[in-house]
Amino acid sequence: MPRAEAQYEPEELFDEFGQYADGTELSQGELELEDRASLRRVAGLSTELTDITEVEYRQLRLERVVLVGVWTEGTAAQSEASLEELARLAETAGSQILEGLVQRRSRPDPATYVGSGKVRELSDIVASTGADTVICDGELSPGQLRQLEAKLKVKVIDRTALILDIFAQHARSREGKAQVELAQLQYLIPRLRGWGESLSRQAGGRAGGANGGVGLRGPGETKLETDRRRISKRVAKLRREIAAMDTIRATKRGRRVANEVPSVAIVGYTNAGKSSLLNAITGAGVLVEDALFATLDPTTRRSETPDGRAYTLTDTVGFVRHLPHQLVDAFRSTLDEAADADLLVHVVDGSAPAPEEQVNAVHEVLHEIAERRSDALPPELIVINKADAADEVSLARLRHLLPGAVVVSARSGQGVATLVEEIAQRLPRPEVAVDVLVPYARGELVARAHADGEVLAEEHTPEGTRLQARVHPDLAAALQRYVTNGSAI
């Protein structure tokens, strides 16, 4: 079983040899957690150089952030919950939250997102708190972004840019980094800004030469056009690289399908405990952290049902309200792991303030994937996690809202055995029933029946192994010559 990370304080977790104080080695997830913690920006830490003759001057500090949101629908509590989630996202990105504002409007202002009066109030707060960044709880148009920065005189980013920044920090694999870069460039292209003809390029070739003639010596390609062209070339290259990685992923997935190994995909809202549940079921030892989007690279592990049938369990990237479409497009191959599964295990955070809204957000993304693929979603098993941190009233309400859900605690192990049994009941079973007498010389067929099928009865006789089982069609064809009583049942 993986070691529970909560038993140790961060500063005493590891020694320089990657071991605990008791001499046991760290798992891969714990090593990743140590690496990620070592890169955190620290408030108040300064690396100013004392020697003024040094060429370089550096200062390391947290970004000081003011949050702003527009309440257009729903209740005040839902609006506050959305801003609190934005604060958690900003903290995950390494920011220090100073203040938060919400304005009640029927729709965001088309020019400045919030109204002109709220912009002046926001400007005063930025000046008084010393903030250097404003984060808006929505996706800003290029015009809104430009207007707000001109009026506030500080950097302004939106929810989409913030999520992309977190993904860029947490991506570890080559595929994950390429997917995040593609999403960032797709977001950046319409938001590039030019500075007029001052950064234009002189026309080249015959138009720029002495023989070009009057009227042909124009400004040429502007800096903005050059940037767009270079980004478009980079986007095309990333798409080719990701397509090649898709082929590798599809090959691995196809091999599992050919071997008739059922697959289970763990999906859910970010920080719902998906990786913890994978560790609890399989002992995978993947990274577990109380942070949003701690997992970006999918992890697949093999497991077995209580009756011995093998299946794969895949931990996928978490979802969030208003997940940027650029990410859904860039992470298409990763999300296809969920769409191609035989069963979806949908993990819900039972201790969250509004878990039903998280369930709706996950369903929105899943249906978007299904519409893009023109395919139906796999069956869904809802799992209410963090039962040890949720109160009984909330759990009772969730049981009523989500009938058939399994209540577990991945941290304590409560309900995990029940969940494994429920997964086994919902996995597709081999469809062909056989009654065969297999000679001992063909023991590999018996082994395949145990590994890929469901053995109902087994008896060792002088002639061979008498086997009653449910198997897949390819194995049933291989066993056909050993069928007793004339035919397969």
DOZA-903124 format. One record per residue (C-alpha): x, z, y; residue in one letter. Coordinates in steps of 0.2 Angstrom, whole numbers. Layout:
<bases>
<east: X up: Z north: Y residuo: A>
...
</bases>
This chain:
<bases>
<east: 0 up: 0 north: 0 residuo: M>
<east: 6 up: -4 north: 18 residuo: P>
<east: 13 up: 11 north: 28 residuo: R>
<east: 0 up: 17 north: 41 residuo: A>
<east: 9 up: 14 north: 58 residuo: E>
<east: -1 up: 28 north: 66 residuo: A>
<east: 10 up: 41 north: 57 residuo: Q>
<east: 25 up: 38 north: 68 residuo: Y>
<east: 28 up: 39 north: 86 residuo: E>
<east: 35 up: 22 north: 93 residuo: P>
<east: 52 up: 29 north: 98 residuo: E>
<east: 55 up: 37 north: 81 residuo: E>
<east: 49 up: 23 north: 70 residuo: L>
<east: 65 up: 14 north: 66 residuo: F>
<east: 83 up: 16 north: 65 residuo: D>
<east: 96 up: 3 north: 68 residuo: E>
<east: 96 up: -3 north: 50 residuo: F>
<east: 77 up: -7 north: 50 residuo: G>
<east: 73 up: 9 north: 40 residuo: Q>
<east: 62 up: 24 north: 42 residuo: Y>
<east: 70 up: 42 north: 42 residuo: A>
<east: 65 up: 44 north: 24 residuo: D>
<east: 76 up: 28 north: 19 residuo: G>
<east: 61 up: 16 north: 15 residuo: T>
<east: 62 up: -1 north: 22 residuo: E>
<east: 51 up: -9 north: 35 residuo: L>
<east: 38 up: -22 north: 31 residuo: S>
<east: 38 up: -39 north: 40 residuo: Q>
<east: 23 up: -33 north: 51 residuo: G>
<east: 33 up: -17 north: 56 residuo: E>
<east: 48 up: -28 north: 60 residuo: L>
<east: 37 up: -39 north: 71 residuo: E>
<east: 29 up: -24 north: 80 residuo: L>
<east: 47 up: -17 north: 84 residuo: E>
<east: 52 up: -34 north: 90 residuo: D>
<east: 36 up: -36 north: 101 residuo: R>
<east: 38 up: -18 north: 108 residuo: A>
<east: 56 up: -21 north: 113 residuo: S>
<east: 50 up: -36 north: 125 residuo: L>
<east: 37 up: -26 north: 134 residuo: R>
<east: 40 up: -25 north: 153 residuo: R>
<east: 42 up: -7 north: 159 residuo: V>
<east: 34 up: 0 north: 175 residuo: A>
<east: 46 up: 6 north: 188 residuo: G>
<east: 61 up: 0 north: 178 residuo: L>
<east: 73 up: -9 north: 190 residuo: S>
<east: 89 up: -19 north: 186 residuo: T>
<east: 95 up: -22 north: 204 residuo: E>
<east: 113 up: -25 north: 205 residuo: L>
<east: 123 up: -13 north: 215 residuo: T>
<east: 137 up: -25 north: 219 residuo: D>
<east: 131 up: -36 north: 233 residuo: I>
<east: 145 up: -49 north: 229 residuo: T>
<east: 136 up: -53 north: 213 residuo: E>
<east: 128 up: -70 north: 214 residuo: V>
<east: 112 up: -65 north: 205 residuo: E>
<east: 99 up: -52 north: 210 residuo: Y>
<east: 86 up: -47 north: 198 residuo: R>
<east: 71 up: -35 north: 198 residuo: Q>
<east: 61 up: -31 north: 183 residuo: L>
<east: 43 up: -24 north: 186 residuo: R>
<east: 25 up: -25 north: 180 residuo: L>
<east: 14 up: -37 north: 189 residuo: E>
<east: 2 up: -27 north: 199 residuo: R>
<east: -16 up: -34 north: 197 residuo: V>
<east: -33 up: -33 north: 205 residuo: V>
<east: -48 up: -40 north: 194 residuo: L>
<east: -63 up: -48 north: 201 residuo: V>
<east: -79 up: -54 north: 192 residuo: G>
<east: -95 up: -62 north: 196 residuo: V>
<east: -111 up: -55 north: 189 residuo: W>
<east: -123 up: -69 north: 186 residuo: T>
<east: -133 up: -63 north: 171 residuo: E>
<east: -136 up: -49 north: 159 residuo: G>
<east: -136 up: -30 north: 164 residuo: T>
<east: -124 up: -21 north: 174 residuo: A>
<east: -117 up: -13 north: 159 residuo: A>
<east: -113 up: -30 north: 151 residuo: Q>
<east: -104 up: -35 north: 167 residuo: S>
<east: -94 up: -19 north: 167 residuo: E>
<east: -90 up: -22 north: 149 residuo: A>
<east: -84 up: -40 north: 153 residuo: S>
<east: -72 up: -33 north: 167 residuo: L>
<east: -66 up: -19 north: 155 residuo: E>
<east: -61 up: -33 north: 142 residuo: E>
<east: -53 up: -43 north: 156 residuo: L>
<east: -43 up: -27 north: 160 residuo: A>
<east: -37 up: -25 north: 142 residuo: R>
<east: -32 up: -43 north: 142 residuo: L>
<east: -22 up: -41 north: 157 residuo: A>
<east: -14 up: -25 north: 150 residuo: E>
<east: -10 up: -35 north: 134 residuo: T>
<east: -1 up: -48 north: 145 residuo: A>
<east: 9 up: -34 north: 153 residuo: G>
<east: 1 up: -31 north: 169 residuo: S>
<east: -4 up: -15 north: 178 residuo: Q>
<east: -22 up: -14 north: 184 residuo: I>
<east: -24 up: -7 north: 201 residuo: L>
<east: -43 up: -11 north: 206 residuo: E>
<east: -58 up: -21 north: 200 residuo: G>
<east: -72 up: -29 north: 209 residuo: L>
<east: -89 up: -36 north: 204 residuo: V>
<east: -100 up: -46 north: 215 residuo: Q>
<east: -119 up: -50 north: 210 residuo: R>
<east: -123 up: -68 north: 213 residuo: R>
<east: -134 up: -81 north: 205 residuo: S>
<east: -119 up: -92 north: 202 residuo: R>
<east: -101 up: -92 north: 207 residuo: P>
<east: -97 up: -98 north: 225 residuo: D>
<east: -91 up: -117 north: 222 residuo: P>
<east: -77 up: -115 north: 235 residuo: A>
<east: -70 up: -97 north: 232 residuo: T>
<east: -78 up: -91 north: 216 residuo: Y>
<east: -84 up: -75 north: 226 residuo: V>
<east: -93 up: -75 north: 243 residuo: G>
<east: -83 up: -76 north: 259 residuo: S>
<east: -87 up: -58 north: 263 residuo: G>
<east: -80 up: -52 north: 246 residuo: K>
<east: -65 up: -63 north: 249 residuo: V>
<east: -61 up: -53 north: 265 residuo: R>
<east: -64 up: -37 north: 255 residuo: E>
<east: -53 up: -43 north: 241 residuo: L>
<east: -39 up: -47 north: 254 residuo: S>
<east: -40 up: -30 north: 261 residuo: D>
<east: -38 up: -22 north: 244 residuo: I>
<east: -24 up: -33 north: 239 residuo: V>
<east: -15 up: -28 north: 255 residuo: A>
<east: -18 up: -10 north: 253 residuo: S>
<east: -13 up: -8 north: 235 residuo: T>
<east: 2 up: -20 north: 236 residuo: G>
<east: -5 up: -31 north: 222 residuo: A>
<east: 4 up: -47 north: 219 residuo: D>
<east: -9 up: -55 north: 207 residuo: T>
<east: -28 up: -57 north: 207 residuo: V>
<east: -36 up: -61 north: 190 residuo: I>
<east: -54 up: -69 north: 190 residuo: C>
<east: -66 up: -66 north: 176 residuo: D>
<east: -70 up: -84 north: 173 residuo: G>
<east: -63 up: -101 north: 173 residuo: E>
<east: -59 up: -107 north: 191 residuo: L>
<east: -59 up: -125 north: 196 residuo: S>
<east: -43 up: -132 north: 205 residuo: P>
<east: -52 up: -131 north: 222 residuo: G>
<east: -57 up: -113 north: 219 residuo: Q>
<east: -39 up: -108 north: 214 residuo: L>
<east: -31 up: -117 north: 229 residuo: R>
<east: -44 up: -109 north: 241 residuo: Q>
<east: -42 up: -91 north: 235 residuo: L>
<east: -23 up: -92 north: 235 residuo: E>
<east: -23 up: -99 north: 253 residuo: A>
<east: -34 up: -85 north: 259 residuo: K>
<east: -27 up: -70 north: 248 residuo: L>
<east: -8 up: -75 north: 250 residuo: K>
<east: -5 up: -70 north: 232 residuo: V>
<east: -5 up: -78 north: 215 residuo: K>
<east: -22 up: -81 north: 208 residuo: V>
<east: -26 up: -84 north: 189 residuo: I>
<east: -42 up: -85 north: 179 residuo: D>
<east: -47 up: -79 north: 162 residuo: R>
<east: -42 up: -95 north: 153 residuo: T>
<east: -24 up: -94 north: 160 residuo: A>
<east: -23 up: -76 north: 156 residuo: L>
<east: -28 up: -79 north: 137 residuo: I>
<east: -16 up: -94 north: 136 residuo: L>
<east: -2 up: -82 north: 143 residuo: D>
<east: -6 up: -69 north: 129 residuo: I>
<east: -5 up: -83 north: 116 residuo: F>
<east: 11 up: -89 north: 123 residuo: A>
<east: 19 up: -71 north: 121 residuo: Q>
<east: 12 up: -69 north: 103 residuo: H>
<east: 15 up: -86 north: 95 residuo: A>
<east: 29 up: -84 north: 83 residuo: R>
<east: 29 up: -99 north: 71 residuo: S>
<east: 34 up: -117 north: 76 residuo: R>
<east: 16 up: -123 north: 73 residuo: E>
<east: 9 up: -108 north: 84 residuo: G>
<east: 21 up: -112 north: 98 residuo: K>
<east: 17 up: -130 north: 98 residuo: A>
<east: -2 up: -127 north: 98 residuo: Q>
<east: -1 up: -114 north: 113 residuo: V>
<east: 10 up: -126 north: 123 residuo: E>
<east: -2 up: -140 north: 120 residuo: L>
<east: -17 up: -129 north: 126 residuo: A>
<east: -7 up: -124 north: 141 residuo: Q>
<east: -2 up: -142 north: 146 residuo: L>
<east: -21 up: -147 north: 144 residuo: Q>
<east: -26 up: -133 north: 156 residuo: Y>
<east: -12 up: -137 north: 168 residuo: L>
<east: -15 up: -156 north: 170 residuo: I>
<east: -30 up: -155 north: 182 residuo: P>
<east: -23 up: -141 north: 191 residuo: R>
<east: -6 up: -149 north: 197 residuo: L>
<east: -4 up: -149 north: 215 residuo: R>
<east: 5 up: -162 north: 226 residuo: G>
<east: 13 up: -160 north: 243 residuo: W>
<east: 9 up: -177 north: 251 residuo: G>
<east: 22 up: -191 north: 254 residuo: E>
<east: 36 up: -178 north: 258 residuo: S>
<east: 39 up: -178 north: 239 residuo: L>
<east: 36 up: -197 north: 236 residuo: S>
<east: 48 up: -208 north: 228 residuo: R>
<east: 54 up: -225 north: 235 residuo: Q>
<east: 48 up: -240 north: 226 residuo: A>
<east: 60 up: -247 north: 214 residuo: G>
<east: 64 up: -264 north: 208 residuo: G>
<east: 60 up: -280 north: 218 residuo: R>
<east: 48 up: -270 north: 229 residuo: A>
<east: 62 up: -257 north: 234 residuo: G>
<east: 75 up: -270 north: 237 residuo: G>
<east: 81 up: -280 north: 253 residuo: A>
<east: 71 up: -295 north: 247 residuo: N>
<east: 55 up: -286 north: 244 residuo: G>
<east: 48 up: -292 north: 260 residuo: G>
<east: 37 up: -283 north: 273 residuo: V>
<east: 24 up: -272 north: 266 residuo: G>
<east: 32 up: -270 north: 249 residuo: L>
<east: 43 up: -255 north: 253 residuo: R>
<east: 30 up: -242 north: 250 residuo: G>
<east: 31 up: -223 north: 245 residuo: P>
<east: 32 up: -227 north: 227 residuo: G>
<east: 27 up: -214 north: 214 residuo: E>
<east: 24 up: -197 north: 220 residuo: T>
<east: 30 up: -181 north: 213 residuo: K>
<east: 13 up: -177 north: 207 residuo: L>
<east: 11 up: -193 north: 198 residuo: E>
<east: 29 up: -190 north: 190 residuo: T>
<east: 24 up: -173 north: 184 residuo: D>
<east: 7 up: -180 north: 177 residuo: R>
<east: 16 up: -194 north: 168 residuo: R>
<east: 29 up: -182 north: 160 residuo: R>
<east: 16 up: -169 north: 155 residuo: I>
<east: 6 up: -183 north: 147 residuo: S>
<east: 21 up: -189 north: 137 residuo: K>
<east: 24 up: -171 north: 131 residuo: R>
<east: 6 up: -169 north: 126 residuo: V>
<east: 7 up: -185 north: 116 residuo: A>
<east: 23 up: -179 north: 107 residuo: K>
<east: 15 up: -161 north: 104 residuo: L>
<east: 0 up: -170 north: 96 residuo: R>
<east: 11 up: -180 north: 84 residuo: R>
<east: 20 up: -164 north: 79 residuo: E>
<east: 4 up: -154 north: 76 residuo: I>
<east: -3 up: -169 north: 66 residuo: A>
<east: 12 up: -168 north: 55 residuo: A>
<east: 10 up: -150 north: 53 residuo: M>
<east: -8 up: -152 north: 49 residuo: D>
<east: -3 up: -164 north: 34 residuo: T>
<east: 8 up: -150 north: 27 residuo: I>
<east: -6 up: -137 north: 29 residuo: R>
<east: -19 up: -149 north: 21 residuo: A>
<east: -7 up: -152 north: 7 residuo: T>
<east: -6 up: -133 north: 3 residuo: K>
<east: -25 up: -131 north: 5 residuo: R>
<east: -27 up: -147 north: -6 residuo: G>
<east: -16 up: -139 north: -20 residuo: R>
<east: -26 up: -123 north: -20 residuo: R>
<east: -42 up: -133 north: -21 residuo: V>
<east: -35 up: -144 north: -35 residuo: A>
<east: -31 up: -128 north: -44 residuo: N>
<east: -49 up: -122 north: -42 residuo: E>
<east: -43 up: -106 north: -33 residuo: V>
<east: -58 up: -99 north: -22 residuo: P>
<east: -53 up: -95 north: -4 residuo: S>
<east: -59 up: -82 north: 8 residuo: V>
<east: -56 up: -82 north: 27 residuo: A>
<east: -57 up: -67 north: 37 residuo: I>
<east: -64 up: -70 north: 54 residuo: V>
<east: -70 up: -59 north: 69 residuo: G>
<east: -68 up: -54 north: 87 residuo: Y>
<east: -50 up: -50 north: 92 residuo: T>
<east: -44 up: -33 north: 88 residuo: N>
<east: -58 up: -30 north: 76 residuo: A>
<east: -46 up: -25 north: 62 residuo: G>
<east: -44 up: -41 north: 52 residuo: K>
<east: -26 up: -39 north: 49 residuo: S>
<east: -28 up: -21 north: 44 residuo: S>
<east: -42 up: -27 north: 31 residuo: L>
<east: -30 up: -40 north: 24 residuo: L>
<east: -17 up: -26 north: 22 residuo: N>
<east: -29 up: -14 north: 14 residuo: A>
<east: -35 up: -27 north: 1 residuo: I>
<east: -19 up: -36 north: -3 residuo: T>
<east: -5 up: -25 north: 3 residuo: G>
<east: 2 up: -40 north: 13 residuo: A>
<east: 11 up: -29 north: 26 residuo: G>
<east: 7 up: -41 north: 41 residuo: V>
<east: 8 up: -36 north: 59 residuo: L>
<east: -5 up: -23 north: 64 residuo: V>
<east: -6 up: -18 north: 83 residuo: E>
<east: -20 up: -11 north: 94 residuo: D>
<east: -19 up: -26 north: 105 residuo: A>
<east: -29 up: -41 north: 109 residuo: L>
<east: -23 up: -57 north: 100 residuo: F>
<east: -10 up: -48 north: 90 residuo: A>
<east: -12 up: -61 north: 76 residuo: T>
<east: -10 up: -80 north: 80 residuo: L>
<east: -2 up: -87 north: 65 residuo: D>
<east: -13 up: -87 north: 49 residuo: P>
<east: -7 up: -77 north: 34 residuo: T>
<east: -13 up: -82 north: 17 residuo: T>
<east: -11 up: -70 north: 2 residuo: R>
<east: -17 up: -70 north: -16 residuo: R>
<east: -28 up: -57 north: -23 residuo: S>
<east: -39 up: -54 north: -39 residuo: E>
<east: -57 up: -49 north: -42 residuo: T>
<east: -60 up: -33 north: -52 residuo: P>
<east: -64 up: -45 north: -67 residuo: D>
<east: -47 up: -54 north: -65 residuo: G>
<east: -52 up: -70 north: -56 residuo: R>
<east: -39 up: -76 north: -43 residuo: A>
<east: -43 up: -80 north: -25 residuo: Y>
<east: -34 up: -82 north: -8 residuo: T>
<east: -37 up: -72 north: 7 residuo: L>
<east: -33 up: -79 north: 24 residuo: T>
<east: -31 up: -69 north: 40 residuo: D>
<east: -36 up: -80 north: 55 residuo: T>
<east: -34 up: -79 north: 74 residuo: V>
<east: -47 up: -68 north: 83 residuo: G>
<east: -60 up: -75 north: 94 residuo: F>
<east: -66 up: -68 north: 111 residuo: V>
<east: -80 up: -72 north: 124 residuo: R>
<east: -77 up: -88 north: 133 residuo: H>
<east: -63 up: -93 north: 122 residuo: L>
<east: -54 up: -108 north: 131 residuo: P>
<east: -59 up: -125 north: 124 residuo: H>
<east: -41 up: -130 north: 125 residuo: Q>
<east: -37 up: -117 north: 112 residuo: L>
<east: -51 up: -122 north: 100 residuo: V>
<east: -44 up: -140 north: 101 residuo: D>
<east: -26 up: -135 north: 99 residuo: A>
<east: -29 up: -122 north: 85 residuo: F>
<east: -40 up: -135 north: 76 residuo: R>
<east: -30 up: -134 north: 60 residuo: S>
<east: -29 up: -115 north: 60 residuo: T>
<east: -48 up: -114 north: 62 residuo: L>
<east: -51 up: -127 north: 49 residuo: D>
<east: -44 up: -113 north: 37 residuo: E>
<east: -61 up: -104 north: 40 residuo: A>
<east: -72 up: -119 north: 39 residuo: A>
<east: -65 up: -125 north: 23 residuo: D>
<east: -66 up: -107 north: 14 residuo: A>
<east: -78 up: -103 north: 1 residuo: D>
<east: -83 up: -87 north: 9 residuo: L>
<east: -81 up: -80 north: 27 residuo: L>
<east: -78 up: -62 north: 29 residuo: V>
<east: -84 up: -58 north: 47 residuo: H>
<east: -76 up: -42 north: 53 residuo: V>
<east: -85 up: -32 north: 66 residuo: V>
<east: -78 up: -18 north: 76 residuo: D>
<east: -90 up: -4 north: 73 residuo: G>
<east: -83 up: 7 north: 87 residuo: S>
<east: -85 up: -6 north: 100 residuo: A>
<east: -97 up: -3 north: 115 residuo: P>
<east: -107 up: -19 north: 112 residuo: A>
<east: -103 up: -25 north: 94 residuo: P>
<east: -118 up: -37 north: 93 residuo: E>
<east: -111 up: -47 north: 108 residuo: E>
<east: -95 up: -49 north: 99 residuo: Q>
<east: -104 up: -55 north: 84 residuo: V>
<east: -113 up: -68 north: 95 residuo: N>
<east: -97 up: -74 north: 102 residuo: A>
<east: -89 up: -77 north: 85 residuo: V>
<east: -104 up: -86 north: 79 residuo: H>
<east: -103 up: -97 north: 95 residuo: E>
<east: -85 up: -102 north: 91 residuo: V>
<east: -89 up: -105 north: 72 residuo: L>
<east: -104 up: -116 north: 76 residuo: H>
<east: -93 up: -126 north: 88 residuo: E>
<east: -81 up: -129 north: 74 residuo: I>
<east: -95 up: -134 north: 62 residuo: A>
<east: -102 up: -146 north: 75 residuo: E>
<east: -85 up: -154 north: 78 residuo: R>
<east: -83 up: -157 north: 59 residuo: R>
<east: -101 up: -161 north: 56 residuo: S>
<east: -101 up: -149 north: 42 residuo: D>
<east: -110 up: -134 north: 36 residuo: A>
<east: -102 up: -117 north: 38 residuo: L>
<east: -97 up: -107 north: 22 residuo: P>
<east: -108 up: -92 north: 17 residuo: P>
<east: -104 up: -76 north: 27 residuo: E>
<east: -102 up: -58 north: 23 residuo: L>
<east: -102 up: -46 north: 37 residuo: I>
<east: -90 up: -31 north: 37 residuo: V>
<east: -92 up: -17 north: 49 residuo: I>
<east: -74 up: -10 north: 51 residuo: N>
<east: -68 up: 6 north: 59 residuo: K>
<east: -81 up: 17 north: 52 residuo: A>
<east: -70 up: 32 north: 54 residuo: D>
<east: -70 up: 29 north: 73 residuo: A>
<east: -88 up: 25 north: 75 residuo: A>
<east: -102 up: 38 north: 77 residuo: D>
<east: -116 up: 39 north: 64 residuo: E>
<east: -130 up: 33 north: 77 residuo: V>
<east: -120 up: 17 north: 81 residuo: S>
<east: -117 up: 13 north: 62 residuo: L>
<east: -135 up: 16 north: 58 residuo: A>
<east: -140 up: 4 north: 72 residuo: R>
<east: -128 up: -9 north: 66 residuo: L>
<east: -134 up: -8 north: 48 residuo: R>
<east: -151 up: -11 north: 55 residuo: H>
<east: -145 up: -26 north: 66 residuo: L>
<east: -134 up: -33 north: 52 residuo: L>
<east: -143 up: -31 north: 35 residuo: P>
<east: -132 up: -33 north: 20 residuo: G>
<east: -116 up: -28 north: 29 residuo: A>
<east: -103 up: -18 north: 21 residuo: V>
<east: -96 up: -3 north: 30 residuo: V>
<east: -78 up: 0 north: 28 residuo: V>
<east: -63 up: 8 north: 36 residuo: S>
<east: -47 up: -2 north: 34 residuo: A>
<east: -36 up: 13 north: 40 residuo: R>
<east: -43 up: 26 north: 28 residuo: S>
<east: -48 up: 15 north: 14 residuo: G>
<east: -66 up: 20 north: 15 residuo: Q>
<east: -78 up: 6 north: 7 residuo: G>
<east: -64 up: -6 north: 3 residuo: V>
<east: -67 up: -5 north: -16 residuo: A>
<east: -85 up: -9 north: -12 residuo: T>
<east: -80 up: -24 north: -1 residuo: L>
<east: -69 up: -31 north: -15 residuo: V>
<east: -83 up: -30 north: -27 residuo: E>
<east: -95 up: -38 north: -15 residuo: E>
<east: -82 up: -52 north: -12 residuo: I>
<east: -81 up: -55 north: -31 residuo: A>
<east: -100 up: -56 north: -32 residuo: Q>
<east: -101 up: -70 north: -19 residuo: R>
<east: -86 up: -80 north: -24 residuo: L>
<east: -91 up: -97 north: -33 residuo: P>
<east: -90 up: -94 north: -52 residuo: R>
<east: -84 up: -108 north: -64 residuo: P>
<east: -99 up: -118 north: -69 residuo: E>
<east: -95 up: -124 north: -87 residuo: V>
<east: -98 up: -111 north: -101 residuo: A>
<east: -88 up: -114 north: -117 residuo: V>
<east: -86 up: -106 north: -134 residuo: D>
<east: -69 up: -112 north: -142 residuo: V>
<east: -57 up: -108 north: -155 residuo: L>
<east: -40 up: -111 north: -148 residuo: V>
<east: -24 up: -113 north: -160 residuo: P>
<east: -10 up: -100 north: -156 residuo: Y>
<east: 1 up: -116 north: -152 residuo: A>
<east: -10 up: -119 north: -137 residuo: R>
<east: -9 up: -102 north: -129 residuo: G>
<east: -7 up: -110 north: -112 residuo: E>
<east: -25 up: -115 north: -112 residuo: L>
<east: -30 up: -97 north: -115 residuo: V>
<east: -19 up: -91 north: -101 residuo: A>
<east: -27 up: -104 north: -89 residuo: R>
<east: -44 up: -98 north: -94 residuo: A>
<east: -39 up: -80 north: -90 residuo: H>
<east: -31 up: -86 north: -73 residuo: A>
<east: -44 up: -99 north: -67 residuo: D>
<east: -59 up: -95 north: -76 residuo: G>
<east: -70 up: -80 north: -81 residuo: E>
<east: -67 up: -74 north: -99 residuo: V>
<east: -83 up: -66 north: -107 residuo: L>
<east: -77 up: -62 north: -124 residuo: A>
<east: -60 up: -64 north: -133 residuo: E>
<east: -56 up: -62 north: -152 residuo: E>
<east: -40 up: -65 north: -161 residuo: H>
<east: -43 up: -73 north: -178 residuo: T>
<east: -31 up: -80 north: -192 residuo: P>
<east: -35 up: -98 north: -186 residuo: E>
<east: -32 up: -94 north: -167 residuo: G>
<east: -40 up: -86 north: -152 residuo: T>
<east: -59 up: -86 north: -151 residuo: R>
<east: -64 up: -88 north: -133 residuo: L>
<east: -81 up: -87 north: -124 residuo: Q>
<east: -78 up: -91 north: -106 residuo: A>
<east: -84 up: -99 north: -90 residuo: R>
<east: -71 up: -112 north: -84 residuo: V>
<east: -70 up: -127 north: -72 residuo: H>
<east: -73 up: -144 north: -77 residuo: P>
<east: -55 up: -150 north: -79 residuo: D>
<east: -51 up: -135 north: -91 residuo: L>
<east: -67 up: -138 north: -100 residuo: A>
<east: -62 up: -156 north: -104 residuo: A>
<east: -45 up: -149 north: -110 residuo: A>
<east: -54 up: -137 north: -122 residuo: L>
<east: -67 up: -149 north: -128 residuo: Q>
<east: -58 up: -153 north: -144 residuo: R>
<east: -58 up: -134 north: -149 residuo: Y>
<east: -77 up: -131 north: -146 residuo: V>
<east: -86 up: -122 north: -160 residuo: T>
<east: -103 up: -126 north: -165 residuo: N>
<east: -101 up: -144 north: -160 residuo: G>
<east: -102 up: -143 north: -141 residuo: S>
<east: -100 up: -133 north: -125 residuo: A>
<east: -114 up: -121 north: -122 residuo: I>
</bases>
